[in-house]
Amino acid sequence: MRVDVAIVGAGPVGLSLARALAGEGLSVALIDRQPLAALRSPAPDGREIALSQPSRAILERLGLWARLPEDAVSPLREARVFNGSSPFALNLAAPNVSAGQPLGVMVPNHAIRQAAFDEAWACDGIRWCESALTRIDTDAHAARLWLEDGTAIEAALAVAADSRFSETRRQMGIATEMRDNGRSMLVCRMTHERTHDQSAWEWFDHGQTLALLPLTAHCSSVVLTLRSRDMDALVAMPPAAFSANIAARFAHRLGAMHKQGEAYVYPLVSTYAERFVSRRFALVGDAAVGMHPVTAHGFNFGVQGMQRLADRILAAHRSGRDIADPLALSRYEREHRLATRPLYLATQAIVSLYTDDRLPARLLRHAGLRLAERAYPFKTAIAHTLARH
């Protein structure tokens, strides 16, 4: 099989890239070990994506936004950061709150996957390969990929979009900075007695980190980070005991809480690839940058990085140049590194400080939140950063 671009990984970023390229006349092979039936009807995974306004604009241009059910989208008006048992919070409002524009919107991950699949499926020029990659190699002339089912693919460019634990990246010899945060993350939907005002909470409590992502007035997505052994005991609880435990962890600030559906647990591992490109090869999504969820940048980095790479590929295609031109790929790498590296490092520093339960660290972060709340230019800059990414 000969195509212009071979993409390994049919997650939302891989699907979006396939749509962006095939929609402009390039031929694409989309490779994933999952059968089409699973891609066509993605199951809920508990994750809610905080989409920034620029990311939403990209999904709108690709046609994905119009495919999202109206009731799947919830406004995110502001963010609040708490420390320990103090009711004081650093409040981060949308930069254009006076114009009625929210800080972002909440959308279930599986709804984005569904919309991305449906849009890609409707697009001519995509070859769907239901098989695992066994080998990849590139030279000056082409990228060559061999699949488990015996399919051989030759492409001008290969792209890895197959998660932060990318086997494709490893086969291409690209090393990755990896940090196991020593924690597990639980996500589940909870109803609650008291309403919220569509504000997201980030609560760095002692021995745990809590997040509340607003959906409807009496329903939120709860994100809880604990040591793995503590998480195992929590997940094993019957629903009533689980709900009471979560309500207590939130100090009953939302009243009684009740579990809705399944709770999902994920390991907390952050990754950053040493290189985003190689000869006729590029990384996108979590394969390039796998963020800690505390600042909600992960998917936004993925979709915006996808757009940067697509722009470079399409610019080369329209001018009749090689779409894997090393100069174009190096520009993509430079742009994406400048957009992601500072925030990646800042996020790791935040995680280190706010998961340190020693008294000096607790006092330092409490003082920092107080200072940031009073420093309006600094607080505005943080809000602009959250909205822009």
Contacts in CASP RR format, 6 or more apart in sequence:
PFRMAT RR
TARGET T0000
AUTHOR 0000-0000-0000
METHOD contacts of the structure
MODEL  1
MRVDVAIVGAGPVGLSLARALAGEGLSVALIDRQPLAALRSPAPDGREIA
LSQPSRAILERLGLWARLPEDAVSPLREARVFNGSSPFALNLAAPNVSAG
QPLGVMVPNHAIRQAAFDEAWACDGIRWCESALTRIDTDAHAARLWLEDG
TAIEAALAVAADSRFSETRRQMGIATEMRDNGRSMLVCRMTHERTHDQSA
WEWFDHGQTLALLPLTAHCSSVVLTLRSRDMDALVAMPPAAFSANIAARF
AHRLGAMHKQGEAYVYPLVSTYAERFVSRRFALVGDAAVGMHPVTAHGFN
FGVQGMQRLADRILAAHRSGRDIADPLALSRYEREHRLATRPLYLATQAI
VSLYTDDRLPARLLRHAGLRLAERAYPFKTAIAHTLARH
1 29 0 8 1.000
1 127 0 8 1.000
1 151 0 8 1.000
1 152 0 8 1.000
1 153 0 8 1.000
1 154 0 8 1.000
2 27 0 8 1.000
2 153 0 8 1.000
2 154 0 8 1.000
2 155 0 8 1.000
3 27 0 8 1.000
3 28 0 8 1.000
3 29 0 8 1.000
3 127 0 8 1.000
3 153 0 8 1.000
3 154 0 8 1.000
3 155 0 8 1.000
4 21 0 8 1.000
4 26 0 8 1.000
4 27 0 8 1.000
4 28 0 8 1.000
4 155 0 8 1.000
4 156 0 8 1.000
4 157 0 8 1.000
4 317 0 8 1.000
4 323 0 8 1.000
5 18 0 8 1.000
5 21 0 8 1.000
5 26 0 8 1.000
5 27 0 8 1.000
5 28 0 8 1.000
5 29 0 8 1.000
5 155 0 8 1.000
5 156 0 8 1.000
5 157 0 8 1.000
5 158 0 8 1.000
5 159 0 8 1.000
5 313 0 8 1.000
5 323 0 8 1.000
6 28 0 8 1.000
6 29 0 8 1.000
6 31 0 8 1.000
6 143 0 8 1.000
6 145 0 8 1.000
6 153 0 8 1.000
6 155 0 8 1.000
6 157 0 8 1.000
6 158 0 8 1.000
6 159 0 8 1.000
7 14 0 8 1.000
7 17 0 8 1.000
7 18 0 8 1.000
7 28 0 8 1.000
7 29 0 8 1.000
7 30 0 8 1.000
7 31 0 8 1.000
7 158 0 8 1.000
7 159 0 8 1.000
7 161 0 8 1.000
8 31 0 8 1.000
8 32 0 8 1.000
8 133 0 8 1.000
8 136 0 8 1.000
8 145 0 8 1.000
8 158 0 8 1.000
8 159 0 8 1.000
8 160 0 8 1.000
8 161 0 8 1.000
8 162 0 8 1.000
8 168 0 8 1.000
9 30 0 8 1.000
9 31 0 8 1.000
9 32 0 8 1.000
9 160 0 8 1.000
9 161 0 8 1.000
9 162 0 8 1.000
9 163 0 8 1.000
10 18 0 8 1.000
10 30 0 8 1.000
10 31 0 8 1.000
10 32 0 8 1.000
10 34 0 8 1.000
10 39 0 8 1.000
10 117 0 8 1.000
10 161 0 8 1.000
11 32 0 8 1.000
11 113 0 8 1.000
11 116 0 8 1.000
11 161 0 8 1.000
12 109 0 8 1.000
12 112 0 8 1.000
12 113 0 8 1.000
12 116 0 8 1.000
12 299 0 8 1.000
12 303 0 8 1.000
13 161 0 8 1.000
13 284 0 8 1.000
13 285 0 8 1.000
13 286 0 8 1.000
13 299 0 8 1.000
13 302 0 8 1.000
13 303 0 8 1.000
13 306 0 8 1.000
14 30 0 8 1.000
14 116 0 8 1.000
14 159 0 8 1.000
14 161 0 8 1.000
14 284 0 8 1.000
14 285 0 8 1.000
14 306 0 8 1.000
15 30 0 8 1.000
15 113 0 8 1.000
15 116 0 8 1.000
15 117 0 8 1.000
15 119 0 8 1.000
15 120 0 8 1.000
16 58 0 8 1.000
16 59 0 8 1.000
16 62 0 8 1.000
16 64 0 8 1.000
16 116 0 8 1.000
16 120 0 8 1.000
16 303 0 8 1.000
16 306 0 8 1.000
17 159 0 8 1.000
17 161 0 8 1.000
17 284 0 8 1.000
17 306 0 8 1.000
17 309 0 8 1.000
17 310 0 8 1.000
18 28 0 8 1.000
18 30 0 8 1.000
18 120 0 8 1.000
18 123 0 8 1.000
18 126 0 8 1.000
19 62 0 8 1.000
19 63 0 8 1.000
19 64 0 8 1.000
19 116 0 8 1.000
19 119 0 8 1.000
19 120 0 8 1.000
19 123 0 8 1.000
19 126 0 8 1.000
20 62 0 8 1.000
20 306 0 8 1.000
20 307 0 8 1.000
20 310 0 8 1.000
20 314 0 8 1.000
21 28 0 8 1.000
21 310 0 8 1.000
21 313 0 8 1.000
21 314 0 8 1.000
22 28 0 8 1.000
22 120 0 8 1.000
22 123 0 8 1.000
22 124 0 8 1.000
22 125 0 8 1.000
22 126 0 8 1.000
23 123 0 8 1.000
23 124 0 8 1.000
23 125 0 8 1.000
24 314 0 8 1.000
24 317 0 8 1.000
25 125 0 8 1.000
26 125 0 8 1.000
26 313 0 8 1.000
26 314 0 8 1.000
26 317 0 8 1.000
26 323 0 8 1.000
27 125 0 8 1.000
27 127 0 8 1.000
28 125 0 8 1.000
28 126 0 8 1.000
28 127 0 8 1.000
29 126 0 8 1.000
29 127 0 8 1.000
29 129 0 8 1.000
29 145 0 8 1.000
29 153 0 8 1.000
29 155 0 8 1.000
30 120 0 8 1.000
30 126 0 8 1.000
30 127 0 8 1.000
30 128 0 8 1.000
30 129 0 8 1.000
31 129 0 8 1.000
31 131 0 8 1.000
31 133 0 8 1.000
31 145 0 8 1.000
31 147 0 8 1.000
31 153 0 8 1.000
32 39 0 8 1.000
32 129 0 8 1.000
32 130 0 8 1.000
32 162 0 8 1.000
33 130 0 8 1.000
33 131 0 8 1.000
33 132 0 8 1.000
33 148 0 8 1.000
34 130 0 8 1.000
35 130 0 8 1.000
36 128 0 8 1.000
36 130 0 8 1.000
39 113 0 8 1.000
39 117 0 8 1.000
40 117 0 8 1.000
40 121 0 8 1.000
41 114 0 8 1.000
42 110 0 8 1.000
42 113 0 8 1.000
42 114 0 8 1.000
42 117 0 8 1.000
43 110 0 8 1.000
44 108 0 8 1.000
44 110 0 8 1.000
44 262 0 8 1.000
45 109 0 8 1.000
45 110 0 8 1.000
45 264 0 8 1.000
46 108 0 8 1.000
46 109 0 8 1.000
46 110 0 8 1.000
46 187 0 8 1.000
46 188 0 8 1.000
46 189 0 8 1.000
46 221 0 8 1.000
46 262 0 8 1.000
46 264 0 8 1.000
47 108 0 8 1.000
47 109 0 8 1.000
47 110 0 8 1.000
47 187 0 8 1.000
47 264 0 8 1.000
48 106 0 8 1.000
48 107 0 8 1.000
48 108 0 8 1.000
48 109 0 8 1.000
48 187 0 8 1.000
48 213 0 8 1.000
48 215 0 8 1.000
48 221 0 8 1.000
49 106 0 8 1.000
49 107 0 8 1.000
49 108 0 8 1.000
49 109 0 8 1.000
49 112 0 8 1.000
49 299 0 8 1.000
50 76 0 8 1.000
50 104 0 8 1.000
50 105 0 8 1.000
50 106 0 8 1.000
50 200 0 8 1.000
50 213 0 8 1.000
50 296 0 8 1.000
50 299 0 8 1.000
50 300 0 8 1.000
51 59 0 8 1.000
51 104 0 8 1.000
51 105 0 8 1.000
51 106 0 8 1.000
51 107 0 8 1.000
51 299 0 8 1.000
51 300 0 8 1.000
52 104 0 8 1.000
52 300 0 8 1.000
52 386 0 8 1.000
52 387 0 8 1.000
52 388 0 8 1.000
52 389 0 8 1.000
53 101 0 8 1.000
53 104 0 8 1.000
53 387 0 8 1.000
54 300 0 8 1.000
54 304 0 8 1.000
54 388 0 8 1.000
54 389 0 8 1.000
55 299 0 8 1.000
55 300 0 8 1.000
55 303 0 8 1.000
55 304 0 8 1.000
56 65 0 8 1.000
56 104 0 8 1.000
56 105 0 8 1.000
58 303 0 8 1.000
58 304 0 8 1.000
58 306 0 8 1.000
58 307 0 8 1.000
59 65 0 8 1.000
59 112 0 8 1.000
59 115 0 8 1.000
59 303 0 8 1.000
60 66 0 8 1.000
62 119 0 8 1.000
63 119 0 8 1.000
64 112 0 8 1.000
64 115 0 8 1.000
64 116 0 8 1.000
64 119 0 8 1.000
65 115 0 8 1.000
67 114 0 8 1.000
67 115 0 8 1.000
67 118 0 8 1.000
67 119 0 8 1.000
68 107 0 8 1.000
68 111 0 8 1.000
68 112 0 8 1.000
68 115 0 8 1.000
69 111 0 8 1.000
72 107 0 8 1.000
72 108 0 8 1.000
72 111 0 8 1.000
73 105 0 8 1.000
73 106 0 8 1.000
73 107 0 8 1.000
74 105 0 8 1.000
74 106 0 8 1.000
74 107 0 8 1.000
74 198 0 8 1.000
74 214 0 8 1.000
74 215 0 8 1.000
74 216 0 8 1.000
75 102 0 8 1.000
75 104 0 8 1.000
75 105 0 8 1.000
75 106 0 8 1.000
75 198 0 8 1.000
76 102 0 8 1.000
76 103 0 8 1.000
76 104 0 8 1.000
76 105 0 8 1.000
76 106 0 8 1.000
76 198 0 8 1.000
76 199 0 8 1.000
76 200 0 8 1.000
76 213 0 8 1.000
76 214 0 8 1.000
77 93 0 8 1.000
77 94 0 8 1.000
77 97 0 8 1.000
77 102 0 8 1.000
77 103 0 8 1.000
77 197 0 8 1.000
77 198 0 8 1.000
77 199 0 8 1.000
77 214 0 8 1.000
78 91 0 8 1.000
78 92 0 8 1.000
78 93 0 8 1.000
78 94 0 8 1.000
78 97 0 8 1.000
78 103 0 8 1.000
78 198 0 8 1.000
78 199 0 8 1.000
78 200 0 8 1.000
79 91 0 8 1.000
79 92 0 8 1.000
79 103 0 8 1.000
79 199 0 8 1.000
79 200 0 8 1.000
79 201 0 8 1.000
79 202 0 8 1.000
79 386 0 8 1.000
80 89 0 8 1.000
80 90 0 8 1.000
80 91 0 8 1.000
80 92 0 8 1.000
80 199 0 8 1.000
80 200 0 8 1.000
80 201 0 8 1.000
80 202 0 8 1.000
81 89 0 8 1.000
81 90 0 8 1.000
81 92 0 8 1.000
81 201 0 8 1.000
81 202 0 8 1.000
81 203 0 8 1.000
81 204 0 8 1.000
81 369 0 8 1.000
82 88 0 8 1.000
82 89 0 8 1.000
82 201 0 8 1.000
82 202 0 8 1.000
82 203 0 8 1.000
82 204 0 8 1.000
82 205 0 8 1.000
83 203 0 8 1.000
83 204 0 8 1.000
83 354 0 8 1.000
83 362 0 8 1.000
83 365 0 8 1.000
83 366 0 8 1.000
83 369 0 8 1.000
84 203 0 8 1.000
84 204 0 8 1.000
84 205 0 8 1.000
84 206 0 8 1.000
84 362 0 8 1.000
84 366 0 8 1.000
85 205 0 8 1.000
85 206 0 8 1.000
85 251 0 8 1.000
86 366 0 8 1.000
88 366 0 8 1.000
88 369 0 8 1.000
88 370 0 8 1.000
88 373 0 8 1.000
89 201 0 8 1.000
89 369 0 8 1.000
89 373 0 8 1.000
90 369 0 8 1.000
90 372 0 8 1.000
90 373 0 8 1.000
90 379 0 8 1.000
91 373 0 8 1.000
91 379 0 8 1.000
92 103 0 8 1.000
92 379 0 8 1.000
92 382 0 8 1.000
92 383 0 8 1.000
92 386 0 8 1.000
93 103 0 8 1.000
93 383 0 8 1.000
94 100 0 8 1.000
94 101 0 8 1.000
94 102 0 8 1.000
94 103 0 8 1.000
94 104 0 8 1.000
94 383 0 8 1.000
94 387 0 8 1.000
95 101 0 8 1.000
95 380 0 8 1.000
95 383 0 8 1.000
95 384 0 8 1.000
95 387 0 8 1.000
102 198 0 8 1.000
103 200 0 8 1.000
103 383 0 8 1.000
103 386 0 8 1.000
103 387 0 8 1.000
104 387 0 8 1.000
106 213 0 8 1.000
106 214 0 8 1.000
106 215 0 8 1.000
106 221 0 8 1.000
109 299 0 8 1.000
112 299 0 8 1.000
120 126 0 8 1.000
129 147 0 8 1.000
129 151 0 8 1.000
129 153 0 8 1.000
130 149 0 8 1.000
131 147 0 8 1.000
131 148 0 8 1.000
131 149 0 8 1.000
131 150 0 8 1.000
131 151 0 8 1.000
132 147 0 8 1.000
132 148 0 8 1.000
133 145 0 8 1.000
133 146 0 8 1.000
133 147 0 8 1.000
133 148 0 8 1.000
133 162 0 8 1.000
133 167 0 8 1.000
133 168 0 8 1.000
133 171 0 8 1.000
134 146 0 8 1.000
134 147 0 8 1.000
134 148 0 8 1.000
135 145 0 8 1.000
135 146 0 8 1.000
135 171 0 8 1.000
136 143 0 8 1.000
136 144 0 8 1.000
136 145 0 8 1.000
136 146 0 8 1.000
136 158 0 8 1.000
136 168 0 8 1.000
136 171 0 8 1.000
136 172 0 8 1.000
136 281 0 8 1.000
137 143 0 8 1.000
137 144 0 8 1.000
138 144 0 8 1.000
138 158 0 8 1.000
138 172 0 8 1.000
138 278 0 8 1.000
138 279 0 8 1.000
138 280 0 8 1.000
138 281 0 8 1.000
139 279 0 8 1.000
139 280 0 8 1.000
140 279 0 8 1.000
142 154 0 8 1.000
142 155 0 8 1.000
142 156 0 8 1.000
142 280 0 8 1.000
143 154 0 8 1.000
143 155 0 8 1.000
143 156 0 8 1.000
143 157 0 8 1.000
143 158 0 8 1.000
143 280 0 8 1.000
143 281 0 8 1.000
143 324 0 8 1.000
144 152 0 8 1.000
144 153 0 8 1.000
144 154 0 8 1.000
144 155 0 8 1.000
145 152 0 8 1.000
145 153 0 8 1.000
145 154 0 8 1.000
145 155 0 8 1.000
145 158 0 8 1.000
146 152 0 8 1.000
146 153 0 8 1.000
147 153 0 8 1.000
155 280 0 8 1.000
156 280 0 8 1.000
156 322 0 8 1.000
156 323 0 8 1.000
156 324 0 8 1.000
157 280 0 8 1.000
157 281 0 8 1.000
157 282 0 8 1.000
157 313 0 8 1.000
157 323 0 8 1.000
157 324 0 8 1.000
158 168 0 8 1.000
158 280 0 8 1.000
158 281 0 8 1.000
158 282 0 8 1.000
159 281 0 8 1.000
159 282 0 8 1.000
159 283 0 8 1.000
159 284 0 8 1.000
159 309 0 8 1.000
160 166 0 8 1.000
160 168 0 8 1.000
160 169 0 8 1.000
160 172 0 8 1.000
160 281 0 8 1.000
160 282 0 8 1.000
160 283 0 8 1.000
160 284 0 8 1.000
160 287 0 8 1.000
161 283 0 8 1.000
161 284 0 8 1.000
161 285 0 8 1.000
161 287 0 8 1.000
161 306 0 8 1.000
162 168 0 8 1.000
162 169 0 8 1.000
162 287 0 8 1.000
163 286 0 8 1.000
163 287 0 8 1.000
164 269 0 8 1.000
164 270 0 8 1.000
164 271 0 8 1.000
164 286 0 8 1.000
164 287 0 8 1.000
164 290 0 8 1.000
165 269 0 8 1.000
165 271 0 8 1.000
166 283 0 8 1.000
166 286 0 8 1.000
166 287 0 8 1.000
168 287 0 8 1.000
169 176 0 8 1.000
169 273 0 8 1.000
169 283 0 8 1.000
169 287 0 8 1.000
172 278 0 8 1.000
172 281 0 8 1.000
173 278 0 8 1.000
174 273 0 8 1.000
174 274 0 8 1.000
174 275 0 8 1.000
174 278 0 8 1.000
174 283 0 8 1.000
175 273 0 8 1.000
175 274 0 8 1.000
176 271 0 8 1.000
176 272 0 8 1.000
176 273 0 8 1.000
176 274 0 8 1.000
177 271 0 8 1.000
177 272 0 8 1.000
177 273 0 8 1.000
177 274 0 8 1.000
178 269 0 8 1.000
178 270 0 8 1.000
178 271 0 8 1.000
179 269 0 8 1.000
179 270 0 8 1.000
179 271 0 8 1.000
179 348 0 8 1.000
180 267 0 8 1.000
180 268 0 8 1.000
180 269 0 8 1.000
181 268 0 8 1.000
181 269 0 8 1.000
181 270 0 8 1.000
181 292 0 8 1.000
181 351 0 8 1.000
181 355 0 8 1.000
182 227 0 8 1.000
182 228 0 8 1.000
182 268 0 8 1.000
183 209 0 8 1.000
183 225 0 8 1.000
183 226 0 8 1.000
183 227 0 8 1.000
183 228 0 8 1.000
183 268 0 8 1.000
183 355 0 8 1.000
184 225 0 8 1.000
184 226 0 8 1.000
184 227 0 8 1.000
184 228 0 8 1.000
184 231 0 8 1.000
184 265 0 8 1.000
184 266 0 8 1.000
184 267 0 8 1.000
184 268 0 8 1.000
185 223 0 8 1.000
185 224 0 8 1.000
185 225 0 8 1.000
185 265 0 8 1.000
185 266 0 8 1.000
185 267 0 8 1.000
185 268 0 8 1.000
185 293 0 8 1.000
186 222 0 8 1.000
186 223 0 8 1.000
186 224 0 8 1.000
186 225 0 8 1.000
186 226 0 8 1.000
186 231 0 8 1.000
186 234 0 8 1.000
186 235 0 8 1.000
186 263 0 8 1.000
186 264 0 8 1.000
186 265 0 8 1.000
187 221 0 8 1.000
187 222 0 8 1.000
187 223 0 8 1.000
187 224 0 8 1.000
187 263 0 8 1.000
187 264 0 8 1.000
187 266 0 8 1.000
188 221 0 8 1.000
188 222 0 8 1.000
188 259 0 8 1.000
188 260 0 8 1.000
188 261 0 8 1.000
188 262 0 8 1.000
188 263 0 8 1.000
188 264 0 8 1.000
189 215 0 8 1.000
189 219 0 8 1.000
189 220 0 8 1.000
189 221 0 8 1.000
189 222 0 8 1.000
189 259 0 8 1.000
189 260 0 8 1.000
189 261 0 8 1.000
190 219 0 8 1.000
190 220 0 8 1.000
190 221 0 8 1.000
190 222 0 8 1.000
190 243 0 8 1.000
190 246 0 8 1.000
190 257 0 8 1.000
190 258 0 8 1.000
190 259 0 8 1.000
190 260 0 8 1.000
191 218 0 8 1.000
191 219 0 8 1.000
191 257 0 8 1.000
191 258 0 8 1.000
191 260 0 8 1.000
192 218 0 8 1.000
192 219 0 8 1.000
192 220 0 8 1.000
192 247 0 8 1.000
192 254 0 8 1.000
192 255 0 8 1.000
192 256 0 8 1.000
192 257 0 8 1.000
192 258 0 8 1.000
193 218 0 8 1.000
193 254 0 8 1.000
193 255 0 8 1.000
193 256 0 8 1.000
193 257 0 8 1.000
194 253 0 8 1.000
194 254 0 8 1.000
194 255 0 8 1.000
195 217 0 8 1.000
195 218 0 8 1.000
196 212 0 8 1.000
196 214 0 8 1.000
196 217 0 8 1.000
196 220 0 8 1.000
196 254 0 8 1.000
197 214 0 8 1.000
198 214 0 8 1.000
199 214 0 8 1.000
200 211 0 8 1.000
200 212 0 8 1.000
200 213 0 8 1.000
200 214 0 8 1.000
200 296 0 8 1.000
201 210 0 8 1.000
201 211 0 8 1.000
201 212 0 8 1.000
202 209 0 8 1.000
202 210 0 8 1.000
202 211 0 8 1.000
202 294 0 8 1.000
203 209 0 8 1.000
203 210 0 8 1.000
203 211 0 8 1.000
203 212 0 8 1.000
203 250 0 8 1.000
204 354 0 8 1.000
204 355 0 8 1.000
204 365 0 8 1.000
205 249 0 8 1.000
206 357 0 8 1.000
206 362 0 8 1.000
207 226 0 8 1.000
207 355 0 8 1.000
207 357 0 8 1.000
208 224 0 8 1.000
208 225 0 8 1.000
208 226 0 8 1.000
208 249 0 8 1.000
209 224 0 8 1.000
209 225 0 8 1.000
209 294 0 8 1.000
209 354 0 8 1.000
209 355 0 8 1.000
210 222 0 8 1.000
210 223 0 8 1.000
210 224 0 8 1.000
210 225 0 8 1.000
210 249 0 8 1.000
210 250 0 8 1.000
211 222 0 8 1.000
211 223 0 8 1.000
211 224 0 8 1.000
211 293 0 8 1.000
211 294 0 8 1.000
212 220 0 8 1.000
212 221 0 8 1.000
212 222 0 8 1.000
212 223 0 8 1.000
212 250 0 8 1.000
212 254 0 8 1.000
213 220 0 8 1.000
213 221 0 8 1.000
213 222 0 8 1.000
213 223 0 8 1.000
214 220 0 8 1.000
215 221 0 8 1.000
219 260 0 8 1.000
220 254 0 8 1.000
222 246 0 8 1.000
222 257 0 8 1.000
223 293 0 8 1.000
224 231 0 8 1.000
224 234 0 8 1.000
224 246 0 8 1.000
224 249 0 8 1.000
225 268 0 8 1.000
225 355 0 8 1.000
226 234 0 8 1.000
231 265 0 8 1.000
234 242 0 8 1.000
234 245 0 8 1.000
235 242 0 8 1.000
235 263 0 8 1.000
235 265 0 8 1.000
237 245 0 8 1.000
239 259 0 8 1.000
242 259 0 8 1.000
242 263 0 8 1.000
243 256 0 8 1.000
243 257 0 8 1.000
243 258 0 8 1.000
243 259 0 8 1.000
246 257 0 8 1.000
246 259 0 8 1.000
247 254 0 8 1.000
247 255 0 8 1.000
247 256 0 8 1.000
247 257 0 8 1.000
250 257 0 8 1.000
268 292 0 8 1.000
268 293 0 8 1.000
270 290 0 8 1.000
270 291 0 8 1.000
270 292 0 8 1.000
270 344 0 8 1.000
270 347 0 8 1.000
270 348 0 8 1.000
270 351 0 8 1.000
271 286 0 8 1.000
271 289 0 8 1.000
271 290 0 8 1.000
272 288 0 8 1.000
272 289 0 8 1.000
272 290 0 8 1.000
272 340 0 8 1.000
272 341 0 8 1.000
272 344 0 8 1.000
273 283 0 8 1.000
273 287 0 8 1.000
273 288 0 8 1.000
273 289 0 8 1.000
275 283 0 8 1.000
275 333 0 8 1.000
276 282 0 8 1.000
276 283 0 8 1.000
276 288 0 8 1.000
276 332 0 8 1.000
276 333 0 8 1.000
276 336 0 8 1.000
276 337 0 8 1.000
277 283 0 8 1.000
277 329 0 8 1.000
277 330 0 8 1.000
277 332 0 8 1.000
277 333 0 8 1.000
279 324 0 8 1.000
279 326 0 8 1.000
280 324 0 8 1.000
282 309 0 8 1.000
282 329 0 8 1.000
282 332 0 8 1.000
282 333 0 8 1.000
284 302 0 8 1.000
284 305 0 8 1.000
284 306 0 8 1.000
284 309 0 8 1.000
285 301 0 8 1.000
285 302 0 8 1.000
285 305 0 8 1.000
285 306 0 8 1.000
286 298 0 8 1.000
286 302 0 8 1.000
288 302 0 8 1.000
288 305 0 8 1.000
288 336 0 8 1.000
288 340 0 8 1.000
289 298 0 8 1.000
289 301 0 8 1.000
289 302 0 8 1.000
289 336 0 8 1.000
289 340 0 8 1.000
289 344 0 8 1.000
290 298 0 8 1.000
290 301 0 8 1.000
291 297 0 8 1.000
291 298 0 8 1.000
291 301 0 8 1.000
291 344 0 8 1.000
291 347 0 8 1.000
292 347 0 8 1.000
292 348 0 8 1.000
292 351 0 8 1.000
294 347 0 8 1.000
294 350 0 8 1.000
294 351 0 8 1.000
294 354 0 8 1.000
295 343 0 8 1.000
295 346 0 8 1.000
295 347 0 8 1.000
295 350 0 8 1.000
295 386 0 8 1.000
296 386 0 8 1.000
297 340 0 8 1.000
297 343 0 8 1.000
297 347 0 8 1.000
297 389 0 8 1.000
300 389 0 8 1.000
301 339 0 8 1.000
301 340 0 8 1.000
301 343 0 8 1.000
301 389 0 8 1.000
304 339 0 8 1.000
304 389 0 8 1.000
305 332 0 8 1.000
305 336 0 8 1.000
305 339 0 8 1.000
308 332 0 8 1.000
308 335 0 8 1.000
308 336 0 8 1.000
308 339 0 8 1.000
309 332 0 8 1.000
309 336 0 8 1.000
312 328 0 8 1.000
312 329 0 8 1.000
312 331 0 8 1.000
312 332 0 8 1.000
313 323 0 8 1.000
313 328 0 8 1.000
315 328 0 8 1.000
316 322 0 8 1.000
316 323 0 8 1.000
316 325 0 8 1.000
316 328 0 8 1.000
317 323 0 8 1.000
321 328 0 8 1.000
339 389 0 8 1.000
343 385 0 8 1.000
343 389 0 8 1.000
353 361 0 8 1.000
353 364 0 8 1.000
353 365 0 8 1.000
354 365 0 8 1.000
356 362 0 8 1.000
372 378 0 8 1.000
372 379 0 8 1.000
372 382 0 8 1.000
373 379 0 8 1.000
END
